[in-house]
Amino acid sequence: MSQKLQQGQVVELEITDLNTDGDGVGRHEGTVVFVPNTVTGDRLTAKIVQSKAKFAQGKIEKLLNSSAHRIRPGCIVADKCGGCQWQHIEIDYQREAKQQQVIQAFQRIGGFADVEILPILHADHALNYRNKSTYPLGRSSTGQVQAGYYRQGSHKLINLNQCPVQDERLHPLLREVKQDIQEQGWSIYNETNHQGKLRHLSLRIGQNTGEMLLTLISTDRNLAGIEEQAQLWLDKYPGLVGVCLNLNRDRTNAILGKTTQTILGKPYLREIFAGVELHIAADTFFQVNTSAAELLLQTIIQQLKLKGSETIIDAYCGIGTFSLPLAQRVQQVVGIELNHNSVRQAQSNAALNQINNAIFWTGKVKDCLQQIEFQPDILLLDPPRKGCDPQVLETILKLKPERIVYVSCKPATLARDVQMLCASGAYQLSQIQPADFFPQTTHVECCALLNKL
């Protein structure tokens, strides 16, 4: 039996794997040690910062030999900022690790030994891919307004003037807007005493149109001079089409509140996605990697071999990101979405594109699916990270769609839900398509295709 490691103890390790949190995995005398900011092939000494019965957490003390997969990060604060976990890892090995993450999830959690897992899809750019970034605001020790991300494992803000994973056209706004906030004298929210107004700065861009939205998240809608400042921003930045204010008064970790108002300009930006024009609001969910999402949709369309006569249910449809391009290729699409604002935007986007064969329902997926009175040819699922509610899966088995396309940003919950659908004997898992929506991080998107037996 291995002896428990002691906090503060320094041990020598060779990193042999990466876990799903992105930490390197090493072993010392039988005890597993997780070490962040490492990669398979690193040899190092690590100081134990937390010790449990079966594993320990460590941090790099000294790098003895660097892995062939280790590179110099493209960001000068990559070792401090909590926004990315893997900037020190070459992109090909990042994708190899994500492919393995998907394989292991389906083997260990789903129990699928021989399923076909296709090579991971990815767009051309591993940097400057994010079409939206939301930055906490704070003040430096000298009182200067800061915007950035929190240091790993803390609430200490790392000030940023640019972020290498953010669309570079947003860099001037990140760098300069906080200076304007400073000059306006608007107070910055303090989460400890719940005093102050401005909490976050949110920037969004239509990657295929260049249109941008700037949104301030505040505890108070009364910001002296906000209209005049908004006009200055619209005049200064040619791509900026709207300045918005989101109200969040709650003591919460949630970034956005329920109310968003337009200070000046438009409440949305235009984006072209898979040939469809979308209006995307400041508080709307939209995939952060436009190019990778388009690639995945193209692959789904190719896999489905659509004939034009199909009926599709798009559960968790959002603003119709996938519903509307699919509607142009089938007989009818029914979208289901809980957020009523997203449903209104989906309906507006359908009208904008003169798509008349897509309808959208507001409600919980588990309730709306029970109201479906026809057998759909295809059911598209794209739930939150936690996966589908068991009632949703039970209803799907009663509804019996011919094919299921299940898109997920968490392979573990995807494998769990697919296993339940297949264990019923009603469906067979055909293939799995990973996609790298989030380069420089541990996260991986994944799509599973199931056929009815």
BELFENCOR-V484518 format. One record per residue. N is the residue number from 1. RES is the residue in one letter. SS is DSSP state (alpha for helix, beta for strand, coil for the rest). BURIAL is 1 if it has 16 or more other C-alpha atoms within 10 Angstrom, else 0. D_LAST is the distance of its C-alpha to the last C-alpha in Angstrom with 2 decimals. Layout:
BEGIN
N/RES/SS/BURIAL/D_LAST, N/RES/SS/BURIAL/D_LAST
END
This chain:
BEGIN
1/M/coil/0/48.10, 2/S/coil/0/48.54, 3/Q/coil/0/51.27, 4/K/coil/0/50.35, 5/L/coil/1/51.35, 6/Q/coil/0/54.00, 7/Q/coil/0/53.98, 8/G/coil/0/56.22, 9/Q/coil/0/55.81, 10/V/beta/1/55.40, 11/V/beta/1/53.10, 12/E/beta/1/52.25, 13/L/beta/1/48.58, 14/E/beta/1/46.42, 15/I/coil/1/43.29, 16/T/coil/0/40.32, 17/D/beta/1/37.35, 18/L/beta/1/36.50, 19/N/coil/0/34.81, 20/T/coil/1/32.56, 21/D/coil/0/35.75, 22/G/coil/1/37.21, 23/D/coil/1/39.86, 24/G/beta/1/40.84, 25/V/beta/1/40.27, 26/G/beta/1/43.16, 27/R/beta/1/44.40, 28/H/beta/1/47.90, 29/E/coil/0/48.71, 30/G/coil/0/45.18, 31/T/beta/1/44.84, 32/V/beta/1/42.28, 33/V/beta/1/44.05, 34/F/beta/1/42.41, 35/V/beta/1/44.60, 36/P/coil/1/43.96, 37/N/coil/1/45.09, 38/T/coil/1/44.40, 39/V/coil/1/42.08, 40/T/coil/1/40.93, 41/G/coil/1/44.03, 42/D/coil/1/46.63, 43/R/beta/1/49.33, 44/L/beta/1/51.24, 45/T/beta/1/53.10, 46/A/beta/1/51.59, 47/K/beta/1/53.24, 48/I/beta/1/51.31, 49/V/beta/1/51.08, 50/Q/beta/1/48.90, 51/S/beta/1/48.34, 52/K/coil/0/45.88, 53/A/coil/0/45.39, 54/K/coil/0/42.45, 55/F/beta/1/42.90, 56/A/beta/1/45.43, 57/Q/beta/1/45.68, 58/G/beta/1/48.18, 59/K/beta/1/49.66, 60/I/beta/1/51.07, 61/E/beta/0/54.68, 62/K/beta/0/55.22, 63/L/beta/0/53.05, 64/L/beta/0/54.29, 65/N/beta/0/52.10, 66/S/coil/0/49.76, 67/S/coil/1/46.31, 68/A/coil/0/45.75, 69/H/coil/1/43.03, 70/R/beta/1/45.59, 71/I/coil/0/47.13, 72/R/coil/0/49.66, 73/P/coil/1/47.99, 74/G/coil/0/48.46, 75/C/coil/0/49.57, 76/I/coil/0/52.91, 77/V/coil/0/51.71, 78/A/coil/1/48.34, 79/D/coil/1/49.61, 80/K/coil/1/50.52, 81/C/beta/1/48.16, 82/G/coil/1/44.99, 83/G/coil/1/43.14, 84/C/coil/1/41.78, 85/Q/coil/1/41.10, 86/W/coil/1/40.69, 87/Q/coil/1/43.38, 88/H/coil/1/44.97, 89/I/beta/1/41.97, 90/E/coil/1/41.52, 91/I/alpha/1/38.61, 92/D/alpha/0/36.80, 93/Y/alpha/0/36.81, 94/Q/alpha/1/35.70, 95/R/alpha/1/32.55, 96/E/alpha/0/32.11, 97/A/alpha/1/32.44, 98/K/alpha/1/29.88, 99/Q/alpha/1/27.40, 100/Q/alpha/0/28.11, 101/Q/alpha/1/27.74, 102/V/alpha/1/24.14, 103/I/alpha/1/23.44, 104/Q/alpha/1/25.18, 105/A/alpha/1/23.44, 106/F/alpha/1/19.94, 107/Q/alpha/0/21.35, 108/R/alpha/0/23.63, 109/I/alpha/1/22.07, 110/G/coil/1/18.34, 111/G/coil/0/18.60, 112/F/coil/1/16.75, 113/A/coil/0/18.86, 114/D/coil/0/17.56, 115/V/coil/0/15.85, 116/E/beta/0/17.44, 117/I/beta/1/20.03, 118/L/beta/0/21.88, 119/P/beta/0/25.67, 120/I/beta/1/26.90, 121/L/beta/1/27.79, 122/H/coil/1/31.32, 123/A/coil/1/33.95, 124/D/coil/0/37.36, 125/H/coil/0/39.27, 126/A/coil/1/39.09, 127/L/coil/1/42.04, 128/N/coil/1/43.04, 129/Y/coil/1/39.42, 130/R/beta/1/39.48, 131/N/coil/1/39.99, 132/K/beta/1/40.95, 133/S/beta/1/43.05, 134/T/beta/1/44.55, 135/Y/beta/1/47.59, 136/P/beta/1/49.37, 137/L/beta/1/53.06, 138/G/beta/1/55.91, 139/R/beta/1/59.52, 140/S/coil/0/61.15, 141/S/coil/0/64.04, 142/T/coil/0/66.36, 143/G/coil/0/64.67, 144/Q/coil/0/62.81, 145/V/beta/1/59.54, 146/Q/beta/1/56.62, 147/A/beta/1/52.96, 148/G/beta/1/50.41, 149/Y/beta/1/47.94, 150/Y/beta/1/48.59, 151/R/beta/1/49.54, 152/Q/coil/1/46.85, 153/G/coil/0/46.79, 154/S/coil/0/49.56, 155/H/coil/0/50.69, 156/K/coil/0/53.28, 157/L/beta/1/52.82, 158/I/beta/1/52.84, 159/N/beta/1/54.49, 160/L/coil/1/52.90, 161/N/coil/0/54.35, 162/Q/coil/1/51.33, 163/C/coil/1/47.87, 164/P/coil/1/46.41, 165/V/coil/1/42.78, 166/Q/beta/1/43.83, 167/D/coil/1/44.26, 168/E/alpha/1/47.84, 169/R/alpha/1/48.89, 170/L/alpha/1/48.76, 171/H/alpha/1/51.23, 172/P/alpha/0/54.40, 173/L/alpha/1/53.22, 174/L/alpha/1/52.36, 175/R/alpha/1/55.74, 176/E/alpha/0/57.90, 177/V/alpha/1/56.54, 178/K/alpha/1/57.39, 179/Q/alpha/0/60.94, 180/D/alpha/0/61.09, 181/I/alpha/1/59.87, 182/Q/alpha/1/62.68, 183/E/alpha/0/65.25, 184/Q/alpha/0/64.13, 185/G/coil/0/64.68, 186/W/coil/1/61.46, 187/S/coil/1/60.80, 188/I/beta/1/57.87, 189/Y/coil/1/55.80, 190/N/beta/0/56.45, 191/E/coil/0/53.52, 192/T/coil/0/55.90, 193/N/coil/0/58.25, 194/H/coil/0/56.11, 195/Q/beta/0/58.94, 196/G/coil/0/58.81, 197/K/coil/1/56.69, 198/L/beta/1/54.63, 199/R/beta/1/51.58, 200/H/beta/1/49.47, 201/L/beta/1/49.62, 202/S/beta/1/46.39, 203/L/beta/1/46.14, 204/R/beta/1/43.40, 205/I/beta/1/43.28, 206/G/coil/1/41.30, 207/Q/coil/1/40.87, 208/N/coil/0/40.68, 209/T/coil/0/43.51, 210/G/coil/1/45.80, 211/E/coil/1/46.20, 212/M/beta/1/46.77, 213/L/beta/1/46.95, 214/L/beta/1/49.19, 215/T/beta/1/48.58, 216/L/beta/1/50.81, 217/I/beta/1/49.45, 218/S/beta/1/52.35, 219/T/coil/1/53.38, 220/D/coil/0/55.83, 221/R/coil/1/55.73, 222/N/coil/0/59.50, 223/L/coil/0/60.09, 224/A/coil/0/63.55, 225/G/coil/0/63.56, 226/I/alpha/1/59.78, 227/E/alpha/0/60.03, 228/E/alpha/0/62.69, 229/Q/alpha/1/60.78, 230/A/alpha/1/57.59, 231/Q/alpha/0/59.61, 232/L/alpha/0/60.99, 233/W/alpha/1/57.48, 234/L/alpha/1/56.32, 235/D/alpha/0/59.47, 236/K/alpha/0/59.14, 237/Y/coil/0/55.50, 238/P/coil/0/54.67, 239/G/coil/1/50.87, 240/L/beta/1/51.10, 241/V/beta/1/50.19, 242/G/beta/1/50.17, 243/V/beta/1/51.56, 244/C/beta/1/49.86, 245/L/beta/1/50.64, 246/N/beta/1/48.04, 247/L/beta/1/49.53, 248/N/coil/1/48.48, 249/R/coil/1/51.03, 250/D/coil/0/48.89, 251/R/coil/0/49.48, 252/T/coil/0/46.02, 253/N/coil/0/44.21, 254/A/coil/0/42.21, 255/I/coil/1/43.57, 256/L/coil/1/43.29, 257/G/coil/1/44.64, 258/K/coil/0/43.45, 259/T/beta/0/46.13, 260/T/beta/1/46.66, 261/Q/beta/0/49.57, 262/T/beta/0/50.65, 263/I/beta/1/54.15, 264/L/beta/1/54.63, 265/G/beta/0/52.60, 266/K/coil/0/49.00, 267/P/coil/1/46.45, 268/Y/beta/1/43.79, 269/L/beta/1/43.49, 270/R/beta/1/41.87, 271/E/beta/1/39.12, 272/I/beta/0/37.30, 273/F/beta/1/33.67, 274/A/coil/1/31.44, 275/G/coil/0/33.92, 276/V/beta/1/33.98, 277/E/beta/1/37.12, 278/L/beta/1/36.61, 279/H/beta/1/39.27, 280/I/beta/1/38.86, 281/A/beta/1/41.07, 282/A/coil/1/42.72, 283/D/coil/1/40.53, 284/T/coil/0/37.19, 285/F/coil/0/34.30, 286/F/coil/1/33.56, 287/Q/coil/0/32.19, 288/V/coil/1/35.33, 289/N/coil/1/34.46, 290/T/alpha/1/34.24, 291/S/alpha/1/33.83, 292/A/alpha/1/31.05, 293/A/alpha/1/29.11, 294/E/alpha/1/29.57, 295/L/alpha/1/28.30, 296/L/alpha/1/25.08, 297/L/alpha/1/24.55, 298/Q/alpha/0/25.29, 299/T/alpha/0/22.72, 300/I/alpha/1/19.99, 301/I/alpha/0/21.08, 302/Q/alpha/0/21.03, 303/Q/alpha/0/17.53, 304/L/alpha/0/16.19, 305/K/coil/0/18.18, 306/L/coil/0/19.15, 307/K/coil/0/20.47, 308/G/coil/0/22.47, 309/S/coil/0/20.80, 310/E/coil/0/18.29, 311/T/beta/1/18.78, 312/I/beta/1/18.53, 313/I/beta/1/19.29, 314/D/beta/1/21.23, 315/A/beta/1/21.71, 316/Y/coil/1/24.86, 317/C/coil/1/25.99, 318/G/coil/1/29.65, 319/I/coil/1/31.91, 320/G/coil/1/29.17, 321/T/coil/1/29.27, 322/F/coil/1/25.76, 323/S/alpha/1/25.45, 324/L/alpha/1/28.38, 325/P/alpha/1/27.73, 326/L/alpha/1/24.16, 327/A/alpha/1/25.72, 328/Q/coil/1/27.83, 329/R/coil/0/24.84, 330/V/coil/1/22.71, 331/Q/coil/0/23.57, 332/Q/beta/1/23.61, 333/V/beta/1/23.21, 334/V/beta/1/23.68, 335/G/beta/1/24.99, 336/I/beta/1/25.43, 337/E/beta/1/28.22, 338/L/coil/1/30.49, 339/N/coil/1/33.55, 340/H/alpha/0/35.38, 341/N/alpha/1/37.41, 342/S/alpha/1/34.35, 343/V/alpha/1/33.05, 344/R/alpha/1/36.49, 345/Q/alpha/1/36.43, 346/A/alpha/1/32.98, 347/Q/alpha/1/34.37, 348/S/alpha/1/37.54, 349/N/alpha/1/35.76, 350/A/alpha/1/33.76, 351/A/alpha/0/37.10, 352/L/alpha/0/38.78, 353/N/coil/0/36.39, 354/Q/coil/0/36.40, 355/I/coil/1/32.65, 356/N/coil/0/32.27, 357/N/coil/0/28.53, 358/A/beta/1/27.89, 359/I/beta/1/28.62, 360/F/beta/1/28.90, 361/W/beta/1/28.84, 362/T/beta/1/30.86, 363/G/coil/1/29.56, 364/K/coil/0/27.44, 365/V/alpha/1/23.76, 366/K/alpha/1/22.95, 367/D/alpha/0/25.26, 368/C/alpha/1/24.43, 369/L/alpha/1/20.66, 370/Q/alpha/0/21.60, 371/Q/coil/0/23.68, 372/I/coil/0/21.03, 373/E/coil/0/21.05, 374/F/coil/0/18.49, 375/Q/coil/0/14.80, 376/P/coil/1/15.04, 377/D/coil/0/13.40, 378/I/beta/1/13.95, 379/L/beta/1/15.08, 380/L/beta/1/17.65, 381/L/beta/1/18.89, 382/D/coil/1/22.24, 383/P/coil/1/23.75, 384/P/coil/0/27.00, 385/R/coil/0/27.37, 386/K/coil/0/26.73, 387/G/coil/1/23.08, 388/C/coil/1/21.33, 389/D/coil/0/22.86, 390/P/alpha/0/20.86, 391/Q/alpha/0/21.17, 392/V/alpha/1/19.46, 393/L/alpha/1/16.36, 394/E/alpha/0/16.52, 395/T/alpha/1/16.95, 396/I/alpha/1/14.00, 397/L/alpha/1/11.75, 398/K/alpha/0/13.75, 399/L/alpha/1/13.77, 400/K/coil/1/10.02, 401/P/coil/1/10.66, 402/E/coil/1/8.55, 403/R/beta/1/9.66, 404/I/beta/1/11.84, 405/V/beta/1/15.01, 406/Y/beta/1/16.86, 407/V/beta/1/20.50, 408/S/beta/1/22.78, 409/C/coil/1/26.30, 410/K/coil/1/25.81, 411/P/alpha/1/23.46, 412/A/alpha/1/23.99, 413/T/alpha/1/22.67, 414/L/alpha/1/19.78, 415/A/alpha/1/18.77, 416/R/alpha/1/19.33, 417/D/alpha/1/17.19, 418/V/alpha/1/14.21, 419/Q/alpha/1/14.59, 420/M/alpha/1/14.56, 421/L/alpha/1/11.36, 422/C/alpha/1/9.57, 423/A/alpha/0/11.81, 424/S/coil/0/10.49, 425/G/coil/0/7.46, 426/A/coil/0/5.50, 427/Y/beta/1/5.32, 428/Q/beta/1/6.49, 429/L/beta/1/10.03, 430/S/beta/0/10.98, 431/Q/beta/1/14.69, 432/I/beta/1/17.55, 433/Q/beta/1/20.63, 434/P/beta/1/23.80, 435/A/beta/1/26.67, 436/D/coil/1/30.30, 437/F/coil/1/31.26, 438/F/coil/1/34.06, 439/P/coil/1/36.23, 440/Q/coil/1/38.97, 441/T/coil/1/36.97, 442/T/coil/1/34.44, 443/H/coil/1/31.73, 444/V/coil/1/28.66, 445/E/beta/1/26.08, 446/C/beta/1/22.47, 447/C/beta/1/19.33, 448/A/beta/1/15.74, 449/L/beta/1/12.92, 450/L/beta/1/9.35, 451/N/beta/1/6.38, 452/K/beta/1/3.80, 453/L/coil/0/0.00
END
